[in-house]
């Protein structure tokens, strides 16, 4: 958010929403959920606010993989009855 203010002179709505998602994700004790929420927020922000070009699309693919892995891991821990 500080870089947003330095770069543009104001705080954008997208920056505030991303900060809120990360702050709320930090409140959960499950690591997979935290990682999944952050990757999902980054994915949505990239798809909405950045043009789909080269490096940005590579990061979108990484976000999808991280999100899928977090979703799978969180569900697996619940089915096995264990806590990771």
C-alpha positions, 0 to 999 in steps of 0.5 A: 500500500505504501508503494501505491501511495508513493507511485500514484499519490493516493491509495487505490481500492484494489490495494485496500482490498488486497491488504484486507484479504491478506490481513484476514487470511493471517487470522486463520491458523491453517497454513494451507488456507492462508496460502490459498487465500493469498494466491487467490487474491493475487490471482483475482487482482492480476486478472482484474487490474493487470494486462495479460502479458508475458510475466503477468500470465506466468505469475497467474499460472503460478497462482493457479497452481498454488491455489489448487495445491492449497485447496487440495492440501486443506481438504486432504487434512480434513478427510484424514482427520489430521491437522497439518 
